[in-house]
């Protein structure tokens, strides 16, 4: 139980189900309940596949490509920043993200399973082994799934005007998260090159 908790908590913090809920609500506020459920399912499946692939192949892929985890953070941040700026500066419904793909990108990845989660599971794999890491990852995905399913209740509580305001605030929050990811990636890159020279 102790090993499970020690592996569960870092993933829970990195995944931040409550923190990404406003972003999910902002992306899906114009969709019907059936479309939202489809996106929830798509996002969880995408997050699971990306997480598991990275768990088994991440380090090998990075080594083959010569990519650092820091590079991954910067790239993920740029993707999120582009999405958030488009949402902040656009008012027409026609420019919303496609309902066909938003479950996969950006919700499934990099929001649910992003650089922070991927880095965390690789570290936990070395510390606590495959069983506890995979179990903790799957339990956290289950929590995100439940939180997303109840997003309609939260949206109804806020009302139409509140949901629209919430959507724009969520886009600003997404931009801030994107900048944070890029900042951490840049700091990690600088740190890597400084330590490699010493």
Secondary structure as UniProt FT lines:
FT   HELIX           2..15
FT   HELIX           17..28
FT   TURN            29..30
FT   HELIX           33..65
FT   HELIX           69..89
FT   HELIX           93..95
FT   TURN            99..102
FT   HELIX           103..112
FT   HELIX           115..149
FT   HELIX           151..197
//
